[in-house]
Amino acid sequence: MKKSYWIIAGVVFLALAVFFAVSAKTPAVKAAKPAIVEPKIVEPKIAKPVVIKPEIPKPVVVEPKIAEPVIAKPVPVAPVTIAPVIIEPEIIEPEIIEPEIAELVVVEPEIVETRSFEELNKEFHYRFSIGQYDEAEEAVGAMKKMAEETAGKESAEYAASLRNFAEIRAARGYRLEAEKLYVKAIKIYRNVYGQVHPEVAATLDEIGKLYFARGKYKEAEMHYKEALDNYRQINDRKSAKTGDLLDQLGQLYYLKGRFTQAEEMYGEALEVYGKIYGVYSSELTGAMTRLYELYFFKGKYAEAEGLLKRQLRIYQLNFSDSHPRMSEVNAKLGELYYVEGRYRDSERAYKKAIAVDKKNLDKHHPRIAALLEKLADVYEKRGNTRNAERARQEAAIVRGQD
């Protein structure tokens, strides 16, 4: 488009140049009178418009010129003097690497057991009796190893070690494991000794106790009876083991509500204990207490009173009138007399029990308060309301309610 403009301008400029050239060549005409010339009317020629098609320029590919590198002359620069930096050398302390010392492996020599089987058995029972179960188990482990190496797994010694191990596992609460060990032991004992033997009887007794503790009363009764029959067949009727078995059967029957059989077993147990220890031995008091509770429950008050008075005599002979057990027996007598309506005797028994407890127990012990309240009930039955009120007030002071 710009190029077409330049062309038009060029044409105009050329026309003006021709006009001025013609004017210069025409001679000057002197001035004359002007003639009156009629003006001619010249019609202007209308030039046809010239349509100029714009030329479309071809694209010009301009190759970029690669400028020649200009090498600049170096400008001299005055040297800068830098003060030297003195770097002190870092002193690295030598690392002392201690040589690794291999861990000394101490191979302990195998301990040779010097104790005999009987000594290990005694060690077990002693440790077991004082509650040192770890030491007891260690002793029975040595027993088991010795029996296995010297006599074999079908020997009486091996059975004894199993029985001891069962006893300690039962004491630690692993009763099912203990039962399995007892069953193995009794099987070996029967193979070695036969059906009737003290070791067989003792093991049957221990299995019975285990069943009783687990609440398996039928199995407990069966093993107690078999053990008792064993002792009777070997003419060991006066053995304390026999008395213990009779007492255990009495407890089992009492628990199951078979009171007649329980009474029979307790009576036989006391008879055996009396022959072994004497009729006034303190070893009898456990069975006597259980038999008294049975008599009291069945309403056999005369028999119950006789047992309690016998217990009082045993404690007086073996201990003293102020022994704590004296308070327990007198309290039971006071209760027995109260039930029978013997209030005067009940009052005396309760007063003795309270006096013993005041010597042995703290002044605020609840047992003293309980006995004072029972004494107050006795006073009321006798119509002594003043003493009853005093006893109740004292009981309140003991309980800290004042």
LUMMI-198570 format. One record per residue: residue in three letters; chain; y, z, x of N, C-alpha, C in turn. Coordinates in steps of 0.1 Angstrom, whole numbers. Atoms other than C-alpha are relative to their C-alpha. Example, Ala and Ser with C-alpha at 12.3 -4.5 7.8 and 13.67 -1.06 7.14 Angstrom:
! LUMMI-198570
   res   chain   n.north    n.up   n.east   ca.north   ca.up   ca.east   c.north    c.up   c.east
   Ala       A       -12       0        9        -45      78       123        12       0        9
   Ser       A       -11       0       -9        -11      71       137        11       8       -8
***
This chain:
! LUMMI-198570
   res   chain   n.north    n.up   n.east   ca.north   ca.up   ca.east   c.north    c.up   c.east
   Met       A       -12       0        8          0       0         0        12       0        9
   Lys       A       -12      -1       -9         24       9        28         2     -14        7
   Lys       A        -1      12       -7         17     -24        45         7     -11       -9
   Ser       A        -6       9        9         28     -44        14        15       2        0
   Tyr       A       -15      -3        0         62     -26        15         6      -6       12
   Trp       A        -5       6      -12         67     -36        50         1     -15        0
   Ile       A         0      14        1         60     -72        42        12      -4       -8
   Ile       A       -11       3        9         86     -73        14        13       2        7
   Ala       A       -12      -3       -7        112     -56        36         3     -11       11
   Gly       A        -2      11      -10        106     -83        63         5     -12       -6
   Val       A        -5      12        7        112    -111        38        14       1       -3
   Val       A       -14      -3        3        145     -96        27         8      -1       12
   Phe       A        -7       0      -12        156     -91        62         2     -15        5
   Leu       A        -1      14       -5        148    -128        71        10      -8       -8
   Ala       A       -10       8        9        168    -141        41        14       3        3
   Leu       A       -14      -4       -4        199    -121        52         3      -6       13
   Ala       A        -3       6      -13        196    -135        87         4     -14       -2
   Val       A        -3      14        2        196    -171        75        14      -1       -7
   Phe       A       -13       1        7        226    -164        52        11       2       10
   Phe       A       -11      -2       -9        247    -151        80         1     -11       10
   Ala       A         0      11       -9        238    -180       103         7     -12       -6
   Val       A        -6      11        7        249    -206        78        15       2       -1
   Ser       A       -14      -3        2        282    -189        72         7      -1       13
   Ala       A        -6       1      -13        290    -189       110         3     -14        3
   Lys       A        -2      14       -4        286    -227       114        10      -7       -9
   Thr       A       -10       7        8        310    -238        85        13       2        5
   Pro       A       -14      -1       -6        346    -247        98         9       7      -10
   Ala       A       -10      -7        8        376    -228        86         9     -10       -7
   Val       A        -8       9        8        396    -246        59        14       6       -1
   Lys       A       -14      -4        2        434    -244        59         2       3      -14
   Ala       A        -4      -5       13        450    -228        31         7     -11       -8
   Ala       A        -6      10        9        459    -252         3         2       6      -14
   Lys       A        -2      -4       14        469    -249       -31       -13       0       -7
   Pro       A        12      -1        7        443    -239       -51        -1     -10      -11
   Ala       A         2      10       11        429    -265       -74        -7       8      -11
   Ile       A         6      -6       12        419    -254      -107       -13      -7       -3
   Val       A        13       6        2        383    -261      -109        -7       8      -11
   Glu       A         7      -7       11        365    -255      -139       -13       5        5
   Pro       A        12      -6       -5        338    -232      -133       -12      -6       -7
   Lys       A        13       5        5        303    -245      -136        -9      12       -2
   Ile       A        10     -11        4        279    -224      -153       -14      -3        6
   Val       A        14       2       -6        249    -222      -131       -10      10       -5
   Glu       A        10     -10        5        220    -208      -147        -9       4       11
   Pro       A         9      -5      -11        201    -186      -124       -14      -3       -2
   Lys       A        14       3        0        167    -196      -115        -8      13        1
   Ile       A         9     -13        0        142    -169      -123       -12      -3        8
   Ala       A        12       2       -9        118    -168       -95       -12       7       -7
   Lys       A        13      -6        5         82    -163      -105        -4      11        9
   Pro       A         4     -11       -8         71    -130       -94       -13      -3        8
   Val       A        11       2       -9         48    -132       -64        -8      13        0
   Val       A        10     -12        0         18    -109       -68        -7       0       13
   Ile       A         6      -2      -13          8     -97       -35       -11      10       -1
   Lys       A        11      -9        0        -26     -83       -34        -1       9       12
   Pro       A         1      -9      -12        -28     -53       -11       -13      -2        7
   Glu       A        12       2       -8        -51     -58        17        -6      14        3
   Ile       A         7     -13       -2        -77     -31        20        -4       0       15
   Pro       A         3       1      -15        -78     -23        57       -15       5        2
   Lys       A        14      -4       -4       -112     -21        73         1      13        7
   Pro       A         0     -13       -7       -120      14        85        -1      -3       15
   Val       A         0       1      -14       -112      17       121        -7      12        6
   Val       A         8     -10       -7       -137      36       141         6       3       13
   Val       A        -7      -4      -13       -118      55       168       -10       8        8
   Glu       A         9      -8       -8       -140      66       195         8      10        7
   Pro       A        -7     -11       -7       -130      99       209         1      -2       15
   Lys       A        -2       1      -14       -115      98       243        -4      13        7
   Ile       A         4     -12       -7       -131     121       267        11       3       11
   Ala       A       -11      -3      -10       -103     138       286        -6       4       13
   Glu       A         5      -3      -13       -107     139       323         3      15        3
   Pro       A        -2     -14       -3       -111     174       336        12       2       10
   Val       A       -12      -3       -8        -79     188       351        -4      12        9
   Ile       A         3     -10      -10        -86     207       383        12       7        4
   Ala       A       -12      -8       -4        -61     234       386        -1       5       14
   Lys       A         0      -5      -13        -51     243       420         0      15        0
   Pro       A         0     -15        0        -58     279       429        13       6        4
   Val       A       -13      -6       -3        -28     301       428        -4      12        9
   Pro       A         3     -11       -9        -28     325       457         4      13       -6
   Val       A        -3     -14        6        -29     361       445        -1      10       11
   Ala       A         0     -10      -10        -21     389       467       -11      10       -2
   Pro       A        11      -8        2        -51     410       473         4      15       -4
   Val       A        -3     -13        5        -52     443       455       -10      10        8
   Thr       A         8     -10       -8        -64     472       477        -5      11       -9
   Ile       A         6     -11        8        -87     495       458        -6      11        9
   Ala       A         5     -12       -8        -93     529       471       -15       1       -2
   Pro       A        15      -1        1       -130     533       479        -4      13       -8
   Val       A         6     -11        8       -149     555       455       -12       5        7
   Ile       A        11      -6       -7       -171     579       473        -9       6      -10
   Ile       A        10      -6        9       -202     585       453       -10       8        8
   Glu       A         9      -8       -8       -221     614       465       -14      -2       -5
   Pro       A        14       3        4       -258     608       464        -6      11       -8
   Glu       A         7     -10        9       -277     626       436       -12       5        7
   Ile       A        12      -6       -7       -301     650       451       -10       3      -11
   Ile       A        11      -2       10       -333     649       431       -10      10        6
   Glu       A        10     -10       -5       -354     680       435       -14      -6       -2
   Pro       A        14       6        1       -389     670       442        -8       8      -10
   Glu       A         8      -6       11       -412     676       412       -13       5        6
   Ile       A        12      -5       -5       -439     699       421       -11      -1      -10
   Ile       A        11       2       10       -470     688       403       -12       9        5
   Glu       A        11      -9       -3       -495     716       402       -13      -7       -3
   Pro       A        13       7        2       -530     703       406        -7       7      -12
   Glu       A         7      -5       12       -550     706       374       -13       7        5
   Ile       A        11      -8       -3       -575     734       377       -10      -2      -11
   Ala       A        10       1       10       -606     726       358        -4      13       -6
   Glu       A         4     -12        6       -616     752       333       -13       5        4
   Leu       A        13      -6       -5       -642     775       346        -9       2      -12
   Val       A        10      -2       10       -672     773       324        -9      10        4
   Val       A         8     -11       -3       -689     806       324       -13      -1       -8
   Val       A        13       0        7       -725     802       315        -6      13        0
   Glu       A         6     -13        1       -736     835       302       -15      -1        1
   Pro       A        15       0       -1       -771     843       311        -6       5      -14
   Glu       A         6      -4       13       -794     846       281        -4      15        1
   Ile       A         3     -14        0       -796     882       271       -15       2       -4
   Val       A        14      -3        2       -831     894       273        -1      13       -7
   Glu       A         1     -12        8       -838     919       246       -10      10        6
   Thr       A         8     -10       -7       -851     951       262        -5      11      -10
   Arg       A         4     -10        9       -854     972       231       -13      -5       -7
   Ser       A        13       3        8       -888     974       212         4      -4      -14
   Phe       A        -1       4       14       -893     962       177         4      13       -8
   Glu       A        -3     -12        7       -893     998       165        14       5        2
   Glu       A       -13      -4       -3       -861    1006       183        11      -8       -7
   Leu       A        -9       9        8       -844     976       167         0       3      -15
   Asn       A         1      -4       14       -856     987       133         8      13       -2
   Lys       A        -8     -13        1       -841    1022       139        15      -3        1
   Glu       A       -14       4       -2       -809    1006       151         6      -6      -13
   Phe       A        -5       6       13       -807     985       119         3      10      -11
   His       A        -2     -10       10       -812    1014        96        12      10        2
   Tyr       A       -11      -9       -3       -787    1036       114        14      -8       -2
   Arg       A       -12       8        2       -760    1008       114         2      -2      -15
   Phe       A        -1       3       14       -767    1000        78         4      13       -8
   Ser       A        -3     -13        7       -765    1037        67        15       4        2
   Ile       A       -14      -3       -2       -729    1040        82         9     -11       -3
   Gly       A        -9      11        5       -717    1007        68         4     -10       11
   Gln       A        -3      10      -11       -717     987       101        -9     -12       -2
   Tyr       A         9      11        4       -731     956        85        -1     -11       10
   Asp       A         1      10      -11       -723     932       113       -10       4       11
   Glu       A         9      -5      -10       -741     953       138       -14       1       -5
   Ala       A        13      -1        6       -769     959       114        -7     -14       -1
   Glu       A         5      14        1       -773     921       108        -4      -5       14
   Glu       A         4       4      -14       -773     916       146       -13       5        4
   Ala       A        13      -6       -4       -801     940       150       -12      -6       -8
   Val       A        11       6        8       -822     925       122        -2     -14        5
   Gly       A         2      13       -6       -816     891       138        -9       0       12
   Ala       A         9      -2      -12       -831     903       170       -14       4       -4
   Met       A        14      -4        5       -860     918       151        -7     -13       -5
   Lys       A         7      12        6       -867     885       133        -4     -10       12
   Lys       A         3       9      -11       -865     865       166       -12       6        8
   Met       A        11      -6       -8       -888     890       184       -14      -2       -8
   Ala       A        12       1        8       -913     890       155        -6     -14        0
   Glu       A         4      14        1       -914     852       153        -6      -4       13
   Glu       A         5       5      -13       -919     848       191       -13       7        4
   Thr       A        11      -8       -4       -945     876       195       -12       0      -10
   Ala       A        11      -2       10       -964     880       162        -2     -12       -9
   Gly       A         1      11        9       -956     849       142         6       3      -14
   Lys       A        -7      -1       13       -941     842       108        -9       6      -11
   Glu       A         9      -6       10       -971     856        89        -4      14        3
   Ser       A         3     -14       -5       -970     890       106         7      10       -9
   Ala       A        -7     -11        7       -960     924        91        13       2        6
   Glu       A       -13      -2       -7       -933     926       117        11     -10       -6
   Tyr       A        -9      10        6       -918     893       104         4       4      -14
   Ala       A        -3      -4       14       -920     906        68        10      11        0
   Ala       A        -9     -12       -1       -902     938        79        14      -5        3
   Ser       A       -13       5       -3       -874     918        94         7      -7      -12
   Leu       A        -5       7       12       -871     897        62         5      10      -10
   Arg       A        -4     -11       10       -870     929        41        13       6        4
   Asn       A       -12      -6       -4       -843     944        62        12      -9       -2
   Phe       A       -10      10        2       -823     912        61         4      -1      -15
   Ala       A        -2       0       14       -827     911        23         9      12       -4
   Glu       A        -7     -13        4       -814     947        21        15      -1        3
   Ile       A       -14       1       -4       -782     939        40         7     -11       -8
   Arg       A        -6      11        8       -776     906        21         3       5      -14
   Ala       A        -2      -6       14       -779     925       -12        12       9        1
   Ala       A       -12      -9       -2       -754     951         1        13      -7        1
   Arg       A       -13       8       -2       -729     924         9         2      -9      -13
   Gly       A        -2       7       12       -733     909       -26        -7     -13       -2
   Tyr       A         8      12        1       -756     880       -19       -14       3       -6
   Arg       A        12      -5        7       -782     891       -44       -11     -11       -2
   Leu       A        10      10        2       -798     858       -51        -7      -3       13
   Glu       A         6       2      -13       -804     852       -14        -9      11        4
   Ala       A         8     -11       -2       -817     887       -11       -13       0       -7
   Glu       A        12       1        8       -842     881       -39       -10      -9        6
   Lys       A         9      10       -7       -856     851       -21        -7       6       12
   Leu       A         5      -7      -12       -860     871        11       -11      10       -4
   Tyr       A        10     -10        4       -878     899        -7       -13      -6       -5
   Val       A        12       7        5       -902     875       -24        -8      -5       12
   Lys       A         7       4      -12       -911     861        10        -7      11        7
   Ala       A         6     -12       -7       -916     895        25       -12       6       -7
   Ile       A        11      -6        7       -938     908        -3       -12      -8        0
   Lys       A        11      10       -1       -960     877        -1        -7       2       13
   Ile       A         7      -2      -14       -966     883        37        -7      13        0
   Tyr       A         6     -13        0       -972     920        32       -13       0       -8
   Arg       A        12       1        8       -998     913         5       -11      -7        8
   Asn       A        10       7       -8      -1015     888        28        -6       8       11
   Val       A         4      -8      -12      -1016     913        57        -7      13       -5
   Tyr       A         6     -13        4      -1023     946        38        -8       1      -12
   Gly       A         7       0       13      -1036     937         4        10       4      -10
   Gln       A        -9      -3       11      -1022     947       -30         6      14        0
   Val       A        -4     -14        0      -1020     985       -23         3       4       14
   His       A        -4      -5      -13      -1000     997         6        14       6       -1
   Pro       A       -14      -5        0       -969    1018        13        11     -10        2
   Glu       A       -10      10       -2       -950     988        26         2      -9      -12
   Val       A        -1       8       12       -959     968        -4         7       7      -11
   Ala       A        -7      -9       10       -948     997       -27        15       1        2
   Ala       A       -14      -1       -3       -915    1001        -9         8     -13       -2
   Thr       A        -7      13        2       -907     964       -10         1      -3      -15
   Leu       A         0       2       15       -916     963       -48        12       9       -6
   Asp       A       -11      -9        5       -892     993       -53        14      -7        3
   Glu       A       -13       6       -3       -864     975       -35         3     -13       -8
   Ile       A        -2      11        9       -869     943       -55         4       4      -14
   Gly       A        -4      -6       13       -868     964       -87        14       4       -1
   Lys       A       -14      -4        0       -835     979       -77        10     -12        0
   Leu       A        -8      12        0       -821     944       -70         1      -6      -14
   Tyr       A         0       5       14       -832     932      -105         8       9       -9
   Phe       A        -8      -9        9       -817     963      -121        15      -2        2
   Ala       A       -15       3       -3       -783     956      -104         4     -13       -6
   Arg       A        -3      14        5       -785     920      -116        -1       0      -16
   Gly       A         2      -1       14       -792     932      -152       -13      -6       -5
   Lys       A        13       6        4       -827     917      -152       -10      12       -2
   Tyr       A         7     -13        2       -842     949      -167       -15      -2       -2
   Lys       A        15       2        2       -876     934      -177        -7      -1       14
   Glu       A         6       1      -13       -883     923      -141         1      13        8
   Ala       A        -2     -13       -7       -869     956      -128       -11      10       -4
   Glu       A        11      -9        5       -893     976      -150       -13      -4        5
   Met       A        12       4       -4       -922     955      -140        -3       4       15
   His       A         2      -3      -15       -916     960      -102         0      15        2
   Tyr       A         0     -14       -1       -908     997      -107       -14       5       -3
   Lys       A        13      -4        5       -941    1002      -125       -11      -3       11
   Glu       A        10       5      -10       -961     982       -99         1       9       13
   Ala       A        -2      -8      -11       -945    1002       -71        -5      14       -2
   Leu       A         5     -13        3       -952    1035       -88       -15       1        0
   Asp       A        14       1        0       -988    1025       -94        -6      -1       14
   Asn       A         4       1      -14       -991    1016       -57         0      14        6
   Tyr       A        -1     -13       -6       -979    1051       -47       -11       9       -5
   Arg       A        11      -9        6      -1003    1068       -71       -14      -4        5
   Gln       A        14       4       -5      -1033    1048       -58        -2       4       14
   Ile       A         2      -4      -14      -1026    1058       -22         2      15        1
   Asn       A        -1     -15        0      -1025    1095       -33        13       5        6
   Asp       A       -13      -4       -5       -988    1098       -26         8       5      -11
   Arg       A        -7      -5       12       -979    1116       -58        11       9        3
   Lys       A       -10     -10       -3       -958    1142       -41        11      -6        9
   Ser       A       -10       6       -8       -937    1117       -22        13      -1       -7
   Ala       A       -13       1        6       -900    1116       -27         2     -14       -6
   Lys       A        -1      13        6       -904    1079       -33        -5      -1      -14
   Thr       A         5       0       14       -925    1086       -63        10       6       -9
   Gly       A       -11      -7        8       -898    1110       -76        11     -10       -3
   Asp       A       -12      10        1       -871    1083       -70        -4     -11      -10
   Leu       A         5      10        9       -892    1057       -89         0       5      -14
   Leu       A         0      -6       13       -897    1080      -118        14       2       -6
   Asp       A       -14      -2        4       -860    1088      -119         7     -14       -4
   Gln       A        -5      13        2       -851    1051      -117        -5      -6      -13
   Leu       A         6       4       13       -875    1043      -146         7       7      -12
   Gly       A        -7      -8       10       -858    1071      -166        14      -6       -3
   Gln       A       -13       6        2       -824    1055      -160        -1     -13       -8
   Leu       A         2      13        7       -837    1021      -171        -3       2      -14
   Tyr       A         4      -2       14       -853    1034      -203        12       6       -8
   Tyr       A       -12      -5        7       -821    1054      -211        10     -11       -3
   Leu       A        -9      11        2       -800    1023      -207        -4      -9      -11
   Lys       A         6       9       11       -823    1003      -230        -2       8      -13
   Gly       A         1      -7       12       -823    1031      -256       -14       5       -3
   Arg       A        14      -5        1       -859    1041      -250         0      15        5
   Phe       A        -3     -13       -5       -850    1078      -249       -12       9        2
   Thr       A        13      -8       -2       -885    1093      -253        -6      -3       13
   Gln       A         6       4      -13       -898    1074      -223        10       4       11
   Ala       A        -9      -4      -10       -866    1082      -204        -2      15        3
   Glu       A         2     -15       -1       -871    1120      -211       -13       3        8
   Glu       A        13      -2       -7       -907    1117      -199         2      -3       15
   Met       A        -2       3      -14       -897    1100      -166         9      10        7
   Tyr       A        -8     -10       -6       -869    1124      -159        -7      13        3
   Gly       A         8     -13       -1       -892    1154      -165       -10      -1       12
   Glu       A        10       2      -11       -919    1140      -141         8      -1       13
   Ala       A        -8       1      -12       -892    1132      -115         4      14        5
   Leu       A        -4     -13       -4       -880    1168      -116       -12       8        5
   Glu       A        12      -7       -4       -915    1181      -113        -4      -4       15
   Val       A         3       5      -13       -921    1159       -82        10       6       10
   Tyr       A       -10      -5       -9       -888    1169       -66        -1      15        2
   Gly       A         2     -15       -1       -895    1206       -73       -11       3        9
   Lys       A        11      -3       -9       -928    1204       -55         4      -4       15
   Ile       A        -4       5      -13       -912    1186       -25        11       9        6
   Tyr       A       -12      -7       -5       -878    1204       -22         1      15       -4
   Gly       A        -2     -14        5       -882    1236       -42         8      -1      -13
   Val       A        -6       1       13       -870    1243       -77        15       3        0
   Tyr       A       -15      -2       -1       -835    1254       -66         6      -8       11
   Ser       A        -7       8      -10       -828    1226       -42        10      -9       -7
   Ser       A       -11       8        5       -796    1206       -46        -5     -15       -2
   Glu       A         5      14        1       -818    1174       -44        -4      -3      -15
   Leu       A         5       1       14       -828    1181       -81        12      -3       -9
   Thr       A       -12       0        9       -792    1181       -95         3     -14       -6
   Gly       A        -3      13        6       -789    1143      -100        -9      -3      -12
   Ala       A         9       2       11       -820    1140      -122         3      10      -11
   Met       A        -3     -10       10       -811    1173      -139        12      -4       -9
   Thr       A       -12       4        8       -776    1159      -149        -4     -11       -9
   Arg       A         3      11        9       -791    1128      -163        -9       5      -12
   Leu       A         8      -5       11       -817    1147      -183         8       9       -9
   Tyr       A        -9      -8        9       -790    1171      -196         7     -10      -10
   Glu       A        -8       9        8       -770    1141      -209       -10      -6      -11
   Leu       A        10       4       10       -802    1129      -227        -2      10      -10
   Tyr       A         2     -11        9       -808    1163      -242        12       2       -9
   Phe       A       -13      -2        8       -772    1166      -254         1     -11      -10
   Phe       A        -1      12        9       -773    1131      -269       -10       1      -11
   Lys       A        11      -1       10       -806    1139      -287         2      13       -8
   Gly       A        -2     -13        7       -792    1173      -299        -9      11        4
   Lys       A         9     -11       -5       -817    1193      -279         9      10        9
   Tyr       A       -10      -8       -6       -790    1219      -271        -6      12        9
   Ala       A         6     -11       -7       -813    1247      -260        -5      -5       14
   Glu       A         5       5      -13       -830    1225      -233        12      -4        9
   Ala       A       -12       4       -8       -796    1212      -223         7      12        7
   Glu       A        -6     -12       -6       -783    1247      -218        -8       6       11
   Gly       A         9      -5      -10       -813    1257      -198         2      -8       13
   Leu       A        -2       8      -12       -807    1228      -174        14       3        7
   Leu       A       -13      -3       -5       -770    1236      -170         0      14        7
   Lys       A         1     -13       -6       -777    1273      -162        -8      -1       13
   Arg       A         8       2      -12       -803    1262      -137         9      -7       11
   Gln       A        -9       7       -9       -777    1239      -121        10      10        6
   Leu       A        -9     -10       -4       -752    1268      -119        -6       9       11
   Arg       A         7      -8       -9       -778    1288      -101        -2      -7       14
   Ile       A         2       8      -12       -785    1260       -76        13      -1        8
   Tyr       A       -13       1       -7       -748    1256       -67         4      14        5
   Gln       A        -4     -13       -5       -743    1294       -64        -9       3       13
   Leu       A         9      -3      -11       -773    1296       -40         3      -9       12
   Asn       A        -2      10      -11       -764    1265       -19        14      -1        4
   Phe       A       -14       2       -3       -726    1265       -21         7      13       -2
   Ser       A        -7     -12        3       -703    1291       -37         5       0      -14
   Asp       A        -5       0       14       -688    1302       -70        12      -9       -2
   Ser       A       -12       8        1       -657    1282       -62        -2     -15        3
   His       A         3      14       -3       -674    1249       -55         4      -9      -11
   Pro       A        -4       8       11       -660    1220       -75       -11      -3      -10
   Arg       A        11       2       10       -695    1214       -90        -1      11      -10
   Met       A         0     -11       10       -692    1248      -106         9      -2      -12
   Ser       A       -10       4       11       -662    1236      -126        -6     -10       -9
   Glu       A         6      11        9       -681    1205      -138       -11       6       -9
   Val       A        11      -5        8       -711    1225      -150         5      10      -11
   Asn       A        -6      -9       10       -690    1252      -167         7      -8      -11
   Ala       A        -6       8       10       -670    1225      -184       -10      -6      -10
   Lys       A        10       5        9       -702    1210      -198        -6      11       -9
   Leu       A         4     -12        9       -713    1245      -210        10       3      -11
   Gly       A       -10      -2       10       -680    1249      -227        -1     -10      -11
   Glu       A         2      11       10       -685    1216      -245       -12       2       -9
   Leu       A        13      -3        8       -721    1225      -255         2      11       -9
   Tyr       A        -2     -12        8       -711    1259      -268        10      -3      -12
   Tyr       A       -10       4       11       -682    1243      -288        -7      -7      -11
   Val       A         7       7       10       -705    1219      -305       -10       9       -8
   Glu       A         9      -9        6       -729    1247      -313         7      10       -9
   Gly       A        -8     -10        8       -700    1268      -328         0      13        7
   Arg       A        -1     -12       -8       -703    1294      -301        13       1        8
   Tyr       A       -13       2       -6       -666    1296      -295         3      11       10
   Arg       A        -3     -10      -10       -665    1329      -276        -6      -5       14
   Asp       A         6       5      -13       -690    1315      -250         7     -12        5
   Ser       A        -8      12       -4       -671    1282      -250        13       4        7
   Glu       A       -12      -5       -7       -639    1301      -242        -2       4       14
   Arg       A         3      -5      -13       -655    1319      -213        -3     -11       10
   Ala       A         4      11       -8       -670    1287      -199        12      -8        4
   Tyr       A       -12       8       -3       -637    1268      -201         9       7       10
   Lys       A        -8      -8       -8       -618    1296      -185        -5       0       15
   Lys       A         6       1      -13       -642    1296      -155         3     -13        6
   Ala       A        -2      13       -5       -639    1259      -151        15      -2        4
   Ile       A       -14       2       -3       -601    1260      -152         4       8       13
   Ala       A        -3      -8      -12       -600    1288      -126        -5      -6       13
   Val       A         5       7      -12       -622    1269      -102         9     -13        4
   Asp       A        -8      12       -3       -601    1237      -106        14       3        5
   Lys       A       -13      -4       -5       -569    1256      -100         0       3       15
   Lys       A         2      -3      -15       -583    1267       -66        -1     -13        8
   Asn       A         3      12       -8       -594    1232       -56         9     -12       -2
   Leu       A        -8      12        3       -571    1207       -73        15       2        0
   Asp       A       -15       0        1       -534    1199       -73         4       6      -14
   Lys       A        -4      -6       12       -515    1219       -99         3      -9      -12
   His       A        -3      10       10       -506    1187      -118       -12      -9       -2
   His       A        11       9        1       -541    1173      -118        -4      -1      -15
   Pro       A         3       2       14       -550    1158      -152       -12       7       -5
   Arg       A        12      -7        5       -584    1174      -153         3      14       -5
   Ile       A        -4     -14        4       -568    1209      -155         7      -1      -14
   Ala       A        -6       1       13       -546    1197      -184       -10      -3      -11
   Ala       A        10       3       10       -576    1183      -202        -8      12       -4
   Leu       A         7     -12        3       -595    1216      -199         8      10       -8
   Leu       A        -9      -8        7       -565    1235      -211         1      -4      -15
   Glu       A         0       5       14       -563    1213      -242       -13       3       -8
   Lys       A        13      -3        6       -600    1219      -249         0      15       -3
   Leu       A        -1     -14        2       -594    1256      -245         9       3      -12
   Ala       A        -8      -2       11       -566    1254      -270        -7      -3      -13
   Asp       A         8       3       12       -590    1238      -295        -9      12       -4
   Val       A         9     -12        2       -614    1268      -290         8      11       -6
   Tyr       A        -9     -10        6       -585    1292      -297         3      -2      -14
   Glu       A        -3       4       14       -577    1274      -329       -12       3       -9
   Lys       A        12      -3        7       -613    1276      -340        -2      15       -3
   Arg       A         2     -14        1       -612    1313      -334        12       7       -8
   Gly       A       -11      -5        7       -579    1316      -353        11       6        8
   Asn       A       -10      -6      -10       -559    1326      -322        11     -11        2
   Thr       A       -10      11       -1       -529    1302      -328        10       2       11
   Arg       A       -10      -3      -11       -506    1320      -303        -6      -5       13
   Asn       A         6       4      -13       -530    1315      -274        -2     -15        0
   Ala       A         2      14        1       -537    1280      -286        13      -7        4
   Glu       A       -13       6       -3       -499    1272      -284         3       1       15
   Arg       A        -2      -2      -15       -497    1287      -249        -8      -9        8
   Ala       A         9       9       -7       -526    1267      -237         6     -14        0
   Arg       A        -6      13        1       -510    1235      -250        13      -2        8
   Gln       A       -13       1       -7       -476    1243      -235        -4      -1       15
   Glu       A         4       1      -14       -493    1249      -201        -6     -13        4
   Ala       A         6      14       -2       -512    1216      -204        11     -10        1
   Ala       A       -11       9       -1       -479    1199      -210         8       1       13
   Ile       A        -6      -2      -13       -464    1215      -179        -8      -7       11
   Val       A         9       6      -10       -494    1204      -159         2     -16        0
   Arg       A        -2      14        2       -489    1168      -172        14      -5        4
   Gly       A       -14       3       -3       -452    1170      -163         8      -4      -12
   Gln       A        -7       4       12       -441    1167      -199        10      11       -4
   Asp       A        -9     -11        4       -420    1199      -199        15      -4        1
***
